Amino acid sequence: MTKYDVIMRPIVTEKGVGKKESERTLCFEVRYGANKTQIKHAVESLFKVKVDDVRTASFEGKLRRRGRFAGYRPDWKKAYVRLKAGQKMPEYTES
């Protein structure tokens, strides 16, 4: 698994931006099977920063209905990556 397979996309929400500014923590959607070590190495190599801590949260897919058809969204995983002190915060935008 390459670093581009581990990190799916940054999560740009009000909570994520608040954590980025106040706690020096980045928020990413990551591959469901990725572990903390893989996430740490992927962020360090992609953004050229040093990672202090990685926390993950796994979410089950929700039931969604379209008329009489029902299905589940896929399970997904979120990672909170805190950078070491003195590291420059990477800037990314969602287009």
Protein Blocks (a to p, Z undefined) as FASTA:
>chain_A
ZZklmpmbdcddfklmmmmmmnopacddddfkbcfklmmmmmmmmnopacfbdcdddddd
ddddehjaccdddddddddddddehiacdddddZZ
